[in-house]
Amino acid sequence: MPPGLHALYALTDAATKAFNALETGSEAAGNEIETTAHEEVAEEFRLIATAHGYLDADPERLVSARDW
């Protein structure tokens, strides 16, 4: 895990941007990622951060780069 919240947020921003790109590709193919799936991704980011000791991680900040 990254050495601090700032580094954690940089990591989750990059991962969230990858999900944004996946969403764009899915829409182009005539599909979409369900709202529930988006919520699950955000919750998993929070669970992983908490499990690794980042108890102060802001759940909204973990996925703030999202387009969904």
N, C-alpha and C positions, 0 to 999 in steps of 0.2 A: 504494500500500500504506500501511497505517497506520504512524504514527510510533513504533513500539516493540512489544514483545511483549504488553504489557497491552492495547493497542489492537487488536492482531492477534487476541488471544483473544476480545475483545468482538465483533469482526467474525465470527469463526468460530462463536461461541456463537449469534449471531443466525442465521447460515446453517444451523447444525445444528438449531435450533428450527424453521426452515422445513421441513427434511427430516422432523422429527418430525411436523409437521402434515400433510405429504404422506403419510406412513405412516398416520396416523389416517384420512385421507380414503380411501386405498387400501383399508384394512381394511373401512371402512364400505361400500365398493363390492364387497366380496368378493374383493379381491386383496391381495397382500402384496409388499413389497419383499424380494427375496432377500438372504440373509446375505452372499453374495458382493458384491452391490451396496453394502451398507453398508460392507464392508471397502474397496471401491474408492473410495467417497466419502472415507473417512478417509485413504486413501493419497493421493488427489488433493489434499486439504487440505495434507498434509505436503509433497508435491512443489511445490505453489505457494508455500508458505511458504519452503521451501529455495531455490527459484529466485529469490525476491525478497530473499534475503540473511538470512532468519531461520533461521540454522543451529542456533540453540539452542532452537528451538520444540519443545515436548514434544508428540509425536504424539497421546498420549492426552488431553492438555489441549486440543488443537485441536478435539476432538469430545466434550468432557466433558459437554456439555449433551444428549447423545443419550439417547433412550429405547430404543434398539435395541442 
